[in-house]
Amino acid sequence: MKLSDFDYELPEALIADRPPATRGGTRLLVLDRKTGDVADRMYRDLPELLQPGDVLVINNTKVIRARLIALTETRAERELLLLERHSDTFDPHRMRAMYRRKLRTGQQLNVGSSQVVIEEIHGDGTATISSTENLLSLADEHGSVPLPPYMKREADQSDIERYQTVFAEEAGSVAAPTASLNLTDEILDKIKAKGVIVAELTLHVGLGTFMPIRTDDVTEHVMHSEYYAIPATTIAAIQSAKKNSKRVVAVGTTVTRTLEYTAESILQHEASNDIQGEANIFIYPGYEFKVVDAMLTNFHAPHSTVLMMAAAFAGWDHLKVAYTHAVESEYKFFSYGDSMFIC
């Protein structure tokens, strides 16, 4: 299976680099993965596409303002980009960060009135940093939103609110679970009123989401790891749905990979305890889905791991047709763009 197979033509004008004027005001392409039929809808129509008894699973991770500008003793700028949170024993006073420009072990940098110490420099462009201050609190006060590089702009005030879901709770991601950026309280209320169960999990999205695949043989790619936690209540809801022939609907690729990575544990688990760990599953065509029955997702970049996941779920032939339709119909692509419901 070749990376070069997963390609399509995307005019740059269709890449959304700003959030839509109104949250929830985007378009929604509906793709029937059995027939390949597509239909044009609006994101706010999502409640109409769900059925009583469905379990809609959302990712409650919260994006941190991970990009910090620190000053050296000579007031030269150094950029630090905090990396995603890992493990349930996370220490907010000691984190790993990507950096730009030269650093040295033991160096002290100033962020606002606080000091950050460079504890260790690694060989991959990252360093371990520490502070007597809570680094997440420091980022919240002095940091900026780490927008995806394809937006080609600095984050502004609007991104603080809009590059975050309305239900974000657990701080630790450096990229948003973008399929749910347009979910509003009103849409969620309509979904619940229809008898759909809304369940949560946490997966802290890492910068690896944007890392390119560097081998043309897809099977040789090594996926990055991301921390997840699934509450016992969510596990029980999924087990009940499966028992009663109801659908498990994943909101986004982050939810999909979490549920599929933990499929065996979920389906066989005594639903009295949470489960947590590090997920590194790479899903591409040929994979057999075990938990997820429908997926809400955005449009993804050519050659990306998330495009391959969508291709595995919908079938690449069907997905190519849907993407061609989306381009011809001038849907907006990527994080702030329109979405697709694959069912």
C-alpha positions in Angstrom: 0.0 0.0 0.0 1.6 3.2 -1.2 1.5 6.7 0.4 1.3 8.2 -3.1 -2.1 6.4 -3.6 -3.7 8.7 -0.9 -3.7 11.9 -2.8 -6.2 14.4 -4.2 -6.1 17.9 -5.7 -7.0 20.6 -3.1 -7.1 24.3 -4.2 -5.4 26.4 -1.5 -8.5 28.7 -1.5 -10.5 25.9 0.1 -8.3 25.7 3.2 -10.0 27.3 6.1 -7.5 29.5 8.0 -10.2 31.3 10.2 -13.1 29.9 12.2 -16.6 30.2 10.7 -18.5 33.4 11.7 -20.8 31.3 13.8 -19.9 28.1 15.7 -22.0 25.3 14.2 -22.7 27.2 11.0 -20.6 25.0 8.8 -21.6 22.5 6.1 -21.8 18.7 6.5 -21.3 16.2 3.8 -23.1 12.9 4.5 -21.4 9.8 3.1 -23.1 6.4 3.1 -20.2 4.0 3.4 -22.2 1.1 2.0 -23.4 2.7 -1.2 -21.0 5.6 -1.6 -24.0 8.0 -1.9 -23.3 11.6 -0.8 -25.7 14.3 0.4 -25.1 18.0 1.3 -26.4 19.0 4.7 -25.5 21.5 7.4 -23.6 20.7 10.6 -26.6 21.8 12.7 -28.5 18.9 11.0 -26.5 16.4 13.0 -29.3 15.6 15.5 -31.5 14.5 12.5 -28.8 12.0 11.4 -28.7 10.3 14.8 -31.1 7.7 16.2 -32.4 7.1 19.7 -30.1 4.8 21.6 -27.0 5.8 19.6 -24.0 6.6 21.7 -22.2 9.8 20.6 -18.6 9.8 22.0 -16.8 13.1 22.3 -13.2 14.0 23.3 -13.2 16.4 26.3 -9.5 17.3 26.0 -8.6 20.9 26.3 -6.0 22.7 24.1 -3.3 24.4 26.1 -1.8 27.7 25.0 1.4 25.8 24.3 3.4 28.4 22.4 5.6 30.4 24.8 8.1 33.2 24.1 10.9 33.1 26.7 13.8 35.5 27.2 17.4 34.7 27.8 19.6 36.6 30.3 20.5 38.9 27.4 16.7 39.3 26.5 17.1 37.3 23.3 13.9 35.5 22.4 13.5 31.7 22.5 10.4 29.9 21.4 9.1 27.0 23.4 6.2 24.8 22.3 5.0 22.6 25.2 4.2 19.1 24.1 1.0 17.2 24.9 0.3 15.7 28.3 1.1 12.1 28.9 0.1 9.7 31.8 -2.2 10.1 34.8 0.8 10.9 37.0 1.6 14.1 35.0 3.8 16.7 36.7 2.8 20.2 35.6 6.1 21.6 36.9 8.1 19.5 34.4 7.3 19.1 30.8 8.8 18.4 27.4 8.9 21.1 24.8 10.0 21.7 21.2 12.3 24.7 20.9 13.7 27.2 18.4 17.2 28.6 18.5 20.1 27.4 20.6 19.6 26.4 24.2 22.0 24.9 26.8 21.4 22.5 29.7 20.9 24.4 33.0 20.0 27.7 31.2 17.4 29.8 32.9 14.8 31.6 30.7 12.2 34.2 31.8 8.5 33.9 30.9 6.8 36.9 32.3 8.0 37.2 35.8 8.6 33.5 36.1 11.7 31.4 35.4 11.9 28.2 33.3 15.0 26.0 33.6 16.3 23.9 30.7 16.9 20.5 32.5 17.9 18.4 29.5 18.2 18.8 25.8 17.3 15.8 23.6 18.5 15.0 20.1 15.1 15.4 18.4 14.6 19.2 18.8 13.0 18.9 22.2 14.0 19.7 25.7 12.8 18.9 29.2 12.0 22.1 31.0 10.9 22.8 34.6 9.6 25.6 36.7 8.5 26.2 40.3 5.4 27.6 38.6 2.7 25.3 37.2 3.7 25.3 33.5 0.1 24.9 32.4 -0.9 27.9 34.4 2.1 29.8 32.9 1.0 28.8 29.4 -2.5 29.9 30.1 -1.3 33.3 31.2 1.5 34.0 28.8 1.1 31.4 25.9 -0.6 31.5 22.6 -2.7 28.9 20.8 -0.6 26.5 18.7 -2.4 26.8 15.4 -1.6 24.1 12.7 1.2 25.3 10.4 -0.9 25.3 7.3 -2.9 28.3 8.6 0.2 30.4 8.0 -0.6 33.0 10.6 -0.2 33.9 14.3 -3.1 33.0 16.7 -5.3 35.9 17.6 -8.0 36.5 20.3 -10.7 34.7 18.4 -8.6 31.4 18.4 -8.6 31.3 22.2 -12.3 30.6 22.1 -12.8 29.0 18.7 -9.8 26.6 18.7 -11.4 24.9 21.6 -14.6 22.8 22.0 -17.5 24.0 24.2 -17.0 21.0 26.4 -13.2 21.1 26.8 -12.2 20.1 30.3 -9.0 18.1 30.6 -6.0 20.3 29.8 -3.3 18.6 27.8 -3.6 18.8 24.0 -1.6 20.9 21.5 -4.1 20.4 18.7 -7.9 20.5 18.8 -10.2 17.6 18.2 -11.5 19.5 15.2 -14.6 17.5 14.2 -16.2 18.8 17.4 -15.2 22.4 17.1 -18.7 23.2 15.7 -20.7 21.3 18.3 -22.6 23.8 20.3 -24.6 23.5 23.5 -27.8 23.9 21.5 -26.9 21.1 19.1 -25.9 18.8 22.0 -29.2 19.6 23.8 -31.1 18.5 20.7 -29.1 15.4 20.4 -29.8 14.4 24.0 -33.4 15.3 23.7 -33.7 12.8 20.8 -32.6 10.0 23.1 -28.9 9.8 22.1 -26.5 9.1 24.8 -23.5 11.6 24.9 -20.4 10.0 26.4 -17.0 11.4 27.0 -13.4 10.2 26.9 -10.0 12.0 26.9 -7.3 11.7 24.4 -4.6 14.4 24.5 -3.8 15.3 20.9 -0.1 15.6 20.1 2.0 17.3 17.5 2.5 13.9 15.9 -1.0 14.5 14.3 0.8 16.9 11.9 3.9 14.8 11.3 4.3 13.7 7.7 4.6 10.0 6.8 8.2 9.7 5.5 8.0 6.4 3.8 6.0 5.5 0.6 5.2 2.1 2.1 2.4 3.0 4.4 2.9 -0.1 6.6 6.4 1.0 7.6 5.1 4.2 9.3 5.5 4.3 13.1 2.6 6.1 14.8 3.1 8.5 17.7 1.6 7.7 21.1 -1.1 9.8 22.9 -2.5 9.5 26.4 -6.1 8.4 26.7 -8.6 7.8 29.6 -12.0 6.3 29.2 -14.5 6.5 32.1 -16.3 3.4 33.2 -19.6 5.1 32.3 -18.6 5.5 28.7 -17.5 1.8 28.6 -20.9 0.8 30.0 -22.7 2.9 27.4 -20.8 1.4 24.5 -21.3 -2.1 25.8 -25.1 -1.5 26.1 -25.2 0.0 22.6 -23.5 -3.1 21.2 -25.8 -5.4 23.1 -28.9 -3.6 21.8 -27.7 -3.2 18.2 -27.3 0.6 18.5 -24.6 2.6 16.9 -21.4 4.0 18.5 -20.8 7.3 16.8 -17.3 8.7 17.1 -16.9 12.5 17.0 -13.5 12.8 15.3 -10.5 10.7 14.5 -9.1 11.2 18.0 -12.2 9.4 19.5 -12.0 6.7 16.7 -8.4 5.8 17.4 -9.0 5.7 21.1 -12.0 3.4 20.8 -10.3 1.1 18.3 -7.1 0.9 20.2 -9.0 -0.2 23.3 -11.6 -2.2 21.5 -10.8 -5.5 23.2 -10.7 -3.9 26.6 -14.0 -2.1 26.0 -15.9 -5.1 24.7 -14.6 -7.5 27.4 -14.1 -5.1 30.2 -16.0 -5.3 33.6 -17.4 -1.8 33.3 -16.6 -0.8 36.9 -13.3 0.9 36.3 -11.8 3.5 34.0 -9.2 2.4 31.5 -6.2 4.5 30.5 -2.9 4.3 28.7 -1.0 5.3 25.6 -2.6 4.7 22.2 -0.4 4.4 19.0 -2.7 2.7 16.6 -2.3 3.4 12.9 -5.5 2.7 11.0 -5.4 2.4 7.2 -7.4 0.6 4.6 -7.8 -3.1 5.4 -8.4 -2.5 9.1 -11.6 -4.0 10.5 -13.4 -1.6 12.8 -14.6 -3.2 16.1 -16.3 -0.5 18.0 -17.1 2.5 15.8 -20.2 2.3 13.6 -20.3 5.9 12.3 -17.9 8.8 12.3 -18.1 12.6 12.3 -14.8 14.0 10.9 -13.4 17.0 9.1 -11.7 16.9 5.7 -8.1 15.8 5.9 -4.8 16.6 4.1 -3.5 14.4 1.3 -1.1 11.6 2.5 -2.1 12.1 6.2 -2.7 9.4 8.7 -6.1 10.8 9.5 -7.1 10.6 5.8 -6.1 7.0 5.7 -8.2 6.3 8.8 -11.2 7.9 7.0 -10.4 5.8 3.9 -10.3 2.7 6.0 -13.7 3.5 7.4 -15.5 4.6 4.3 -13.5 2.8 1.7 -11.0 4.8 -0.3 -13.1 4.6 -3.5 -16.1 6.1 -1.8 -14.0 8.6 0.1 -12.3 9.8 -3.1 -15.7 10.5 -4.7 -16.9 12.3 -1.6 -13.7 14.5 -1.6 -14.1 15.3 -5.3 -17.7 16.4 -4.6 -16.5 18.5 -1.6 -13.8 20.2 -3.8 -16.3 20.9 -6.6 -18.9 22.2 -4.1 -16.3 24.4 -2.5 -16.5 22.9 1.0 -13.9 24.3 3.4 -11.1 21.9 4.5 -9.1 21.1 7.6 -9.5 22.3 11.3 -11.7 25.3 10.9 -13.5 23.9 7.9 -16.6 21.8 7.1 -17.2 18.3 8.2 -18.3 14.9 7.0 -20.6 12.3 8.6 -19.7 8.8 7.5 -22.4 6.3 8.3 
